[in-house]
Amino acid sequence: MDAPKVHHISEFFVKPKYASEESKQPFYLTPSDLGMLSTHYIQKGLLFAKPQHQAKEDHGNDFMKSLLERLKHTLSLALVHFYPLAGRLKTLKTENPASYLVYVDCNGSPGAKLIYATLDMTVSEILSPTDVPSVVQSFFDHDRAVNHDGHTMSLLSVQVTELVDGVFIGCSMNHSLGDGTSYWHFFNMWSEIFRAQGNGTSISRPPILKRWFPEGLGPIVSLPYTHPDEFVSRFEAPQLIRERVFHFSAESVAKLKAKANAACDHTSKISSFQSLAALVWRSITRARNVPPDQITNCLMAANNRTRLDPPVSEDYFGNLVYVVKGSTTAGDLLERDLGWAAWKLHEAVVNYDDKTVRGLMDELLRSPRVFQTGQLHDPYSIHMGSSPRFNMYGSEFGMGKAVAIRSGYANKFDGKISGYPGHEGGGSIGLEICLLPATMCALECDKEFMEATCF
C-alpha cells in the first residue's frame, strides 16, 4: 500500500499590503548574505492541532477557508515590514573586471508564495514514529532549492498543510536574506499581527533593514565572478540518513550543566547548551567508533549580533552568524570527562569576541566568497545549528501553542544537529539529530546519552 502523499490544492502570491518608499529601492546584500547563495533555503515550521470542534470535519471546511484568508491577509501586513521577502534577486555583472552584484528588487515581483495542501494523516502519525517520517519534507516548498534560485523563485514560500486533525505551517525563506534569528523574528511578528486580528500594521519589533558593515565600509559589494556556475553547487546528502528528535528535560539539562562545571574545578562558566553539546559530541564520536588519533570537531552556530561591541540589535534582519569550533582527537575526547569537552566548547565561545568577528568581516569584505555546504562537515565531526533560544513556540495562529517543530530537507547531512526549545519550556531542549543509520542505532544504545534524554 502506498504511503499517503501531500496534495497541493492551491497557491497564491502575496504582496505587501502597500509599498513603502524604501521597498522601491534596491536592497543590497552584505558579504555574509552573499556567502549563503549556494546553500539551501531555511526550512522550519510548526505543527498545530486543529481546534477540537474542527478536528473531524472534512478538508475544505469553513475553518480552513477562514484560516487561509487570515494567513493571506496578515502575511500581506507582515510583508510591509519585511518587504525584501516579497522581492526577487537580481544581478548586475561585468566581464572585465569580473564582478557579480546580487541585490533584491521588489519592483514588479509577484510577491511571496502561499500554498494550501492536504495530507490524509493525523498529528499522531507524524509524531509517533521513532524517526521523523520522510513525508515531513513535503511540508515545505522549494525542495532542494539553493538561495541563488531566488532570481526566479519566491524568496519566501509558506506552505499550509492540512492534516486530518492538524495543520502544519512551514516556511521556506531565502537564507541570503537572513539567518535563524531573522527567520524567527519574521515568524514571531507575523504571528503577532495574526493574533491582533490583522488590525493595523504596527508591530512590537520592526526589523532593522539597514545593512550592517564595519565602519566606513559598504554598502555595495560584488562577488569576483561572472557566472553562477563558478560558485553555485547543489549539495545533497551523499547517503541515506536517519532523522530523529530527542528531548531533554530542564532537569536533565541542569544536571549535565552541574556535572560539567563540577568537573572543571567547580566553575560556573559552562552553559547549559555547551554541556549538552559536549554530551552529544562525545556520544556521536563513540557511536561512530572514530579512530583515537582522528581529529574531530564540534561546530556551533554563533550569533554575531551579541558579540560585536557595541552589540547589534537582535532586530537586525540579515545574516550575522558564523561558526565556532571545538577541536580535539577522538581519543582525548572520549578518554577525558564531560567537563573537559564542555570546557573546550566554552573556550571556543569565549574567544569568539568583537575583535574576531570584525576580523572575519574585514576578510570577507576584502575577499568575498560563497560558502559550500559540502565543505561544512566531515564524517568525524558534528555541526550544531539553530538555537533553543529562538522563540519558536511563541508563534501562534489561532490554534493555540504548536505541538511540535519540524524542518525540511534543507541543509541536512550526517552529523547535522538542530537545537530547539523543548515543548514544555523552562529550559528543556529538543535536538533534531541527523546520522547515518548504523551510527543512529549505536547512539540509541549509548548508555550515557540515552540516560540524559526523555526520548
ZISUL-V281719 format. One record per backbone hydrogen bond with DSSP energy under -0.5 kcal/mol. CO is the residue of the C=O (numbers start at 1). NH is the residue of the N-H. Records with the same first field share a line. If there is no record, write none. Layout:
CO: NH ; NH
This chain:
6: 8
7: 9 ; 118
10: 116
12: 114
13: 15
14: 112
18: 20
21: 24
22: 25
26: 28
27: 104
30: 34
31: 35
33: 36
34: 37
35: 371
36: 39
37: 148
39: 147
42: 173
43: 408
44: 171
45: 406
46: 48 ; 169
47: 403 ; 404
48: 167
51: 54 ; 55
52: 55
54: 57
58: 61
61: 65
62: 66
63: 67
64: 68
65: 69
66: 70
67: 71
68: 72
69: 73
70: 74
71: 75
72: 76
73: 77
74: 78
75: 79
76: 17
77: 80 ; 81
78: 81 ; 82
82: 85
83: 86
84: 87
86: 111
87: 155
88: 105
90: 103
92: 101
94: 99
99: 94
100: 102 ; 223
101: 92
102: 29
103: 90
104: 27
105: 88
106: 108 ; 109
112: 14
113: 158
114: 12
115: 160
116: 9 ; 10
117: 162
118: 7
119: 121
121: 164
122: 126
123: 126 ; 127
124: 128
126: 133
133: 136
134: 137
135: 138
136: 139
137: 140
142: 145
145: 41
146: 149
147: 150
148: 151
149: 152 ; 153
150: 89
155: 174
156: 113
157: 159 ; 172
158: 115 ; 160
159: 161 ; 170
160: 117 ; 162
161: 163 ; 168
162: 119
165: 50
166: 163
167: 48
168: 161 ; 170
169: 46
170: 159
171: 44 ; 173
172: 157
173: 42
174: 177 ; 178
179: 183
180: 184
181: 185
182: 186
183: 187
184: 188
185: 189
186: 190
187: 191
188: 192
189: 193
190: 194
191: 195
192: 196
193: 198
194: 197
196: 199
198: 200
207: 209
208: 317
214: 217
219: 221
223: 100 ; 225
227: 230
228: 231 ; 232
231: 233
233: 235
240: 437
242: 435
243: 132
244: 246 ; 433
246: 431
247: 454
248: 429
249: 253
250: 254
251: 255
252: 256
253: 257
254: 258
255: 259
256: 260
257: 261
258: 262
259: 263
260: 264
261: 264 ; 266 ; 267
262: 266
264: 267
271: 275
272: 276
273: 277
274: 278
275: 279
276: 280
277: 281
278: 282
279: 283
280: 284
281: 285
282: 286
283: 287
284: 288
285: 289 ; 290
286: 289
291: 294
292: 331
294: 330
296: 328
297: 299 ; 382
298: 326
299: 384
300: 324
302: 304 ; 322
303: 306
304: 307 ; 308
305: 312
313: 316
315: 208
316: 318
318: 179 ; 320
320: 304 ; 305
322: 302
324: 300
326: 298
328: 296
329: 333
330: 334
331: 335
332: 336
337: 341
338: 342
339: 343
340: 344
341: 345
342: 346
343: 347
344: 348
345: 349
346: 350
347: 351
349: 352
351: 353
353: 357
354: 358
355: 359
356: 360
357: 361
358: 362
359: 363
360: 364
361: 365
362: 366
363: 367
372: 375
373: 376
378: 381
382: 299
383: 385 ; 417
384: 301
385: 419
387: 390
390: 392
392: 395
394: 396
404: 47
406: 45
409: 412
413: 416
415: 383
416: 434
417: 385
418: 432
419: 387
420: 430
422: 425
425: 428
428: 422
429: 248
430: 420 ; 432
431: 246 ; 433
432: 418
433: 244 ; 435
434: 415
435: 242
436: 440
437: 441
438: 442
439: 443
440: 444
441: 445
442: 445
443: 446
445: 447
446: 450
447: 451
448: 452
449: 452 ; 453
